Amino acid sequence: MKVDVLLGLQWGDEGKGKIVDVLTPEYDVIARFQGGPNAGHTLEFDGIKHVLHTIPSGIFHENVMNVVGNGVVIDPVIFQQEIEKLKPFGIDFRQRMIISNKAHLILPTHRLLDAASEQAKGKNKIGSTLKGIGPTYMDKTGRNGLRVGDIFTSRFKEKYDQLVEKHLGILKHHPEFEFDLSTLEPAFFEGIELLRTLNCRDTELYLNDLLKQGKKVLAEGAQGTLLDIDFGSYPFVTSSNTITAGTCTGLGVAPTKIKSVIGIFKAYCTRVGSGPFPTELLDETGETICRVGNEFGSTTGRARRSGWIDLPALKYAVMINGVTELSMMKADVLSVFDTIRVCTQYEIDGKLFDYMPFDLDAAEIKPVYKDVPGWNCDLTGLKSMEDAPKELKDYVAYLEKELEVPITVVSVGPDRTQTLVNKH
């Protein structure tokens, strides 16, 4: 058996959590392969909205194992808060979740370093979620990091103190940044005690053994392709590989074990924080999309920047990931428009480009738009794609032709029941 991958194709917030939740009954394992509490995967069912940051989105399903892979970075404080929120629903997280010994830990000082660095950047800040993600990955690649497996050794506190001392030395270079570490550490060590009671193991061995047994695994990505550390809109990116290749390094599965790649995208575009956004709408239309789509970050609470769909960026993401099928989210949000715009090319210095340039931020990009008819009707009550308005079907068919990949799922609302299968 092979691994299917589900990931975002834009700047994150595409709706990955919902689709994972919908697909989970088809799988034995849901495995997160990168990112950390900067992710916010929203699931809505039975009239309740759940937001997960580190825990995989299959946690609400019985008989499905959820794996937090080695590529994930874990904040014990936020992790404990997530688990506390699950308790009222009777979730047996100790039986349904396994954590990689090789996943790195976010220390309180990582969060302080993140905040100090962002404050020092002033107007040039990158829009960090201030969760300590970047500094943690820096320590990982710098071979200084602490991993989950370290908490079970006798040298854990010694290693912790050494790393904190290093961080405090760096923070001395930010005299204007004020903090009190002593108020942050108790919750951290309480979270560590909780982690010690959970099922922590070498998940790469566990996953590969399950694949040999013929079990079905779905790898769940966080953030989005355009935030990838290598292929995103650098430097306004996250600190991990959000693309399909990150599955291999973040879970310990070979490239030959990857089967289907499910790419998730919104029927329009959004972005949180700083960075280039060619189709951003700084007008009433952008405000309408934000309001109707409830576009506020599930992790940060910040209003998302909104704009029309961007085909050059989307084609790039499809190529980089080797996408085999697509899920289009939030089609219902565009129901308020008579006409929908699609960016088909970029105009840069009088020349037309149908691909992303090396430096999106430096280029003066003018999006070239194609207008398509909107459906201008409520989609939220639809039960099948066959009953969808012609304009929606035409929009889906147009995108399929341009992207050269089938759109197999169309979401018409936040609830798991508001998900239409687009048969081919």
C-alpha positions in Angstrom: 0.0 0.0 0.0 1.1 3.6 -0.6 0.6 7.0 1.0 -1.9 9.6 -0.3 -1.0 13.2 0.3 -3.3 16.1 1.0 -2.0 19.6 1.0 -2.7 23.3 0.3 -1.9 24.9 -3.1 -2.1 28.6 -2.1 -1.0 30.6 1.0 -2.6 28.3 3.5 -6.1 28.4 5.0 -7.5 26.5 2.0 -9.7 24.2 4.1 -7.5 21.2 4.4 -8.9 20.2 7.8 -12.4 19.8 6.4 -11.4 17.6 3.5 -9.2 15.4 5.8 -12.2 15.0 8.1 -14.4 14.1 5.1 -11.8 11.6 3.7 -10.7 10.0 7.1 -13.2 7.1 7.0 -11.4 5.8 3.9 -8.0 5.6 5.8 -6.4 3.8 8.7 -4.0 6.5 9.5 -3.9 10.3 9.3 -0.3 11.7 9.6 0.8 15.3 9.9 4.2 15.8 8.3 5.3 19.4 8.9 4.6 22.7 10.5 3.4 23.2 14.1 0.9 25.3 16.0 1.1 28.0 13.3 -1.4 25.7 11.5 -5.1 26.1 12.1 -7.2 23.3 10.6 -10.9 24.0 11.1 -13.5 21.2 11.1 -17.2 21.8 11.5 -19.9 19.1 12.2 -22.9 18.7 14.4 -23.1 22.4 14.8 -19.7 22.7 16.5 -16.5 24.2 15.1 -13.2 22.6 16.1 -9.8 24.2 15.4 -6.7 21.9 15.5 -3.2 23.2 15.4 -0.9 20.2 15.9 -3.2 17.2 16.3 -4.1 15.5 12.9 -7.6 16.2 11.6 -8.7 12.5 11.9 -8.8 12.6 15.7 -12.6 12.7 15.8 -13.0 9.4 14.1 -12.8 6.1 15.9 -10.6 3.3 14.6 -8.3 5.8 12.9 -4.8 6.4 14.2 -3.4 9.9 14.1 0.4 10.4 13.8 2.3 13.5 14.6 5.4 13.0 12.4 9.0 13.9 12.9 8.7 16.9 10.6 6.3 18.6 13.0 7.4 21.0 15.7 5.4 20.7 19.0 4.7 23.4 21.6 3.9 21.4 24.7 1.7 24.3 26.1 -0.5 24.6 23.0 -0.5 20.8 22.6 -1.9 20.4 26.1 -4.5 23.1 25.4 -5.7 21.2 22.3 -6.0 18.0 24.2 -8.0 19.8 27.0 -10.5 21.0 24.3 -11.0 17.4 23.1 -11.8 16.0 26.5 -15.5 17.2 26.6 -16.1 15.1 23.4 -14.8 11.9 24.9 -11.9 11.6 22.5 -9.6 8.8 23.5 -6.5 10.6 22.3 -4.1 8.2 24.0 -5.4 5.3 21.9 -5.9 7.4 18.7 -2.6 9.3 18.5 1.1 8.5 18.2 3.9 11.2 18.4 7.2 10.9 16.8 10.2 10.8 19.1 12.0 12.8 16.4 9.6 15.7 16.4 11.3 18.9 17.7 10.0 20.8 20.7 9.2 24.5 20.8 10.7 26.1 24.0 9.3 29.2 25.6 12.5 31.0 24.5 11.8 30.0 20.9 8.7 32.1 21.1 10.6 35.0 22.7 13.2 34.9 20.0 10.4 34.9 17.4 8.7 37.9 18.9 12.0 39.8 19.4 13.1 39.2 15.8 9.7 40.3 14.4 9.7 43.4 16.6 13.2 44.3 15.4 12.2 44.1 11.7 9.6 46.9 12.2 8.0 47.7 8.8 9.9 44.8 7.2 8.3 42.1 9.4 7.3 38.9 7.6 4.0 38.4 9.5 5.1 35.6 11.8 2.5 33.9 13.9 4.9 34.4 16.8 4.6 30.7 17.8 8.3 30.1 17.8 8.2 28.0 14.6 11.1 29.7 12.8 13.6 29.6 15.7 12.7 26.0 16.4 13.5 24.9 12.8 16.7 27.0 13.0 17.8 25.0 16.0 16.8 21.8 14.2 19.0 22.5 11.2 21.7 24.0 13.5 21.8 20.7 15.4 20.9 22.3 18.7 17.3 21.3 19.0 15.4 19.3 21.6 13.2 16.4 20.4 10.3 14.6 22.0 12.5 11.5 22.6 14.8 13.7 24.8 12.1 14.1 27.4 12.5 10.4 28.3 16.2 10.7 29.0 18.1 11.7 32.2 19.8 14.6 30.4 16.7 16.4 29.3 16.8 19.2 31.8 20.6 19.7 31.2 20.0 19.9 27.4 17.1 22.3 28.1 19.2 24.6 30.2 22.0 24.7 27.7 19.6 25.7 24.9 17.9 28.3 27.0 21.2 29.8 27.9 22.1 30.1 24.2 18.7 31.8 23.5 19.1 34.2 26.4 22.5 35.2 24.9 20.8 36.0 21.6 18.0 38.0 23.3 20.7 40.3 24.9 21.1 41.7 21.4 17.5 42.9 21.7 17.7 45.2 24.7 14.4 46.9 23.8 12.5 43.6 24.0 11.1 42.9 27.5 10.2 39.5 28.8 9.9 37.3 31.9 10.8 33.7 31.2 9.9 32.6 34.7 6.2 33.2 33.9 6.4 31.0 30.8 8.3 27.9 32.0 5.7 26.3 34.5 3.2 25.7 31.7 5.9 24.4 29.4 7.1 21.8 31.9 3.5 20.9 32.7 3.0 20.2 29.0 6.2 18.1 29.0 4.7 15.9 31.8 1.6 15.3 29.7 3.7 14.4 26.6 5.5 11.8 28.8 2.2 10.0 29.3 1.4 9.8 25.6 2.3 7.2 23.0 5.7 8.4 21.7 7.7 6.2 19.4 9.8 6.1 16.2 6.8 6.7 13.9 8.8 6.1 10.6 9.1 2.4 11.6 5.4 2.3 12.6 4.2 3.8 9.4 6.3 1.7 7.1 5.2 -1.4 8.9 1.6 -0.5 8.5 2.2 0.1 4.7 3.6 -3.4 4.5 0.4 -4.7 6.1 -1.7 -2.9 3.4 -3.0 -0.1 5.7 -4.1 3.1 4.1 -2.3 6.3 5.1 -3.2 9.9 4.4 -0.5 12.5 4.9 -1.9 15.9 6.0 0.0 19.0 5.1 -0.1 22.3 6.9 0.1 25.9 5.6 0.3 26.0 1.8 2.6 25.5 -1.2 3.2 29.2 -1.7 4.6 29.3 1.9 7.1 26.5 1.2 10.6 27.4 2.5 12.2 26.6 -0.9 9.4 27.2 -3.5 7.2 29.7 -1.8 7.2 33.6 -2.0 10.5 33.8 -0.1 11.3 35.3 2.4 7.6 35.6 3.3 7.3 31.9 3.9 7.1 29.4 6.7 10.2 27.4 7.9 9.3 23.9 6.5 8.7 22.1 3.3 4.9 22.3 2.8 5.0 20.4 -0.6 4.6 16.7 -1.4 8.4 16.2 -1.0 8.0 17.2 2.7 5.9 14.0 3.2 9.0 11.9 2.7 11.3 13.9 5.1 8.5 14.6 7.6 7.2 11.1 7.9 10.1 8.9 6.8 8.4 7.3 3.8 10.2 6.8 0.5 9.2 8.8 -2.6 8.2 5.5 -4.3 5.5 5.1 -1.6 3.6 8.3 -2.7 0.4 7.5 -4.6 -2.3 10.2 -5.0 -1.7 13.9 -4.3 -4.9 15.8 -3.4 -4.4 19.6 -3.8 -6.8 21.9 -2.0 -7.5 25.4 -3.2 -10.1 28.1 -2.6 -12.3 29.4 -5.4 -10.5 32.7 -4.8 -7.3 33.6 -2.9 -6.4 34.7 0.6 -3.2 35.4 2.5 -2.5 36.2 6.2 0.4 38.5 7.1 3.0 40.2 4.9 4.2 39.2 1.5 3.4 39.5 -2.2 -0.2 38.9 -3.3 -0.6 39.7 -7.1 -4.5 39.4 -7.1 -5.1 41.1 -3.8 -8.2 43.3 -3.8 -7.9 46.5 -1.7 -11.4 47.6 -2.4 -15.0 46.8 -1.5 -14.9 43.5 -3.4 -12.0 42.3 -1.3 -13.8 43.3 1.8 -16.9 41.5 0.7 -15.0 38.2 0.1 -13.4 38.6 3.5 -16.7 39.2 5.2 -18.7 36.6 3.4 -16.0 34.0 3.7 -15.3 34.8 7.4 -11.7 35.2 6.4 -10.0 35.5 9.8 -7.0 33.4 10.7 -7.9 30.4 12.8 -4.5 30.6 14.5 -3.9 34.4 14.6 -7.4 35.8 14.4 -6.1 38.3 11.9 -8.2 39.4 8.9 -7.0 37.6 5.8 -6.1 39.6 2.7 -8.5 38.5 -0.1 -8.4 38.5 -3.9 -9.3 36.6 -7.1 -8.0 33.2 -8.0 -4.4 33.2 -9.4 -3.9 30.6 -12.1 -0.1 31.2 -12.7 0.5 30.5 -9.0 -1.9 27.6 -8.9 -0.4 25.9 -12.0 3.0 26.3 -10.4 1.7 24.6 -7.2 0.2 21.8 -9.2 3.5 21.2 -11.0 5.7 21.3 -7.9 3.4 18.8 -6.0 2.6 16.4 -8.8 -1.1 16.9 -8.0 -3.4 14.1 -9.2 -6.8 15.5 -8.1 -8.1 18.8 -6.8 -10.6 19.9 -4.2 -12.1 23.4 -4.6 -13.2 25.0 -1.4 -15.6 27.9 -0.5 -17.4 28.1 -3.8 -20.4 29.4 -1.8 -18.5 32.5 -0.9 -18.5 33.7 -4.5 -22.3 33.4 -4.7 -22.7 37.1 -4.1 -21.1 38.0 -7.4 -22.6 38.3 -10.9 -19.1 38.1 -12.5 -16.0 36.3 -11.2 -12.5 37.3 -12.3 -9.6 34.8 -12.9 -6.0 35.9 -13.2 -4.6 34.1 -16.2 -1.2 35.8 -16.6 1.1 38.4 -15.0 2.1 41.5 -16.8 5.7 42.5 -15.7 7.5 45.4 -17.4 5.1 45.2 -20.4 5.7 41.4 -20.9 3.2 38.6 -20.2 4.1 35.7 -17.9 2.1 32.6 -17.2 4.4 31.4 -14.4 5.6 32.8 -11.0 8.8 35.0 -11.3 11.8 34.3 -9.1 11.0 37.2 -6.7 7.3 38.0 -6.5 8.0 40.8 -4.0 10.4 42.7 -6.2 8.4 42.5 -9.4 5.8 45.1 -10.3 3.0 42.7 -11.2 -0.2 43.6 -12.9 -2.6 40.7 -13.0 -4.3 40.0 -16.4 -7.9 38.9 -15.8 -10.5 36.9 -17.6 -14.1 37.5 -16.6 -16.4 34.5 -16.2 -20.1 34.4 -15.3 -21.0 34.0 -11.6 -23.8 31.8 -10.3 -25.2 34.5 -7.9 -27.3 32.0 -5.9 -27.1 30.2 -2.6 -25.1 26.9 -2.9 -25.1 25.9 0.7 -28.2 23.6 0.4 -26.9 21.6 -2.6 -26.7 17.9 -2.2 -25.1 16.9 -5.5 -23.0 18.5 -8.2 -25.7 17.4 -10.7 -28.0 20.0 -9.2 -25.4 22.8 -9.2 -26.1 25.9 -11.4 -24.6 25.8 -14.9 -22.3 28.7 -14.1 -20.6 26.8 -11.3 -20.2 23.7 -13.4 -18.7 25.9 -16.2 -16.3 27.5 -13.7 -15.1 24.1 -12.5 -14.7 22.8 -16.0 -12.7 25.9 -17.0 -10.3 25.5 -14.1 -9.9 21.8 -14.8 -9.0 22.6 -18.4 -6.5 25.2 -17.3 -4.9 23.2 -14.5 -5.1 19.9 -16.4 -6.1 18.1 -13.3 -9.7 16.9 -12.3 -11.6 18.7 -9.6 -13.1 15.8 -7.7 -14.6 17.7 -4.7 -16.4 21.0 -4.5 -17.1 22.5 -1.1 -20.3 24.7 -0.7 -20.2 25.3 3.0 -18.2 24.8 6.2 -20.0 21.7 7.4 -18.7 18.2 6.4 -22.1 17.5 4.9 -21.7 20.5 2.5 -19.2 18.7 0.3 -20.1 17.7 -3.3 -18.4 14.9 -5.3 -17.7 16.0 -8.9 -17.9 12.8 -10.9 -15.8 12.3 -14.0 
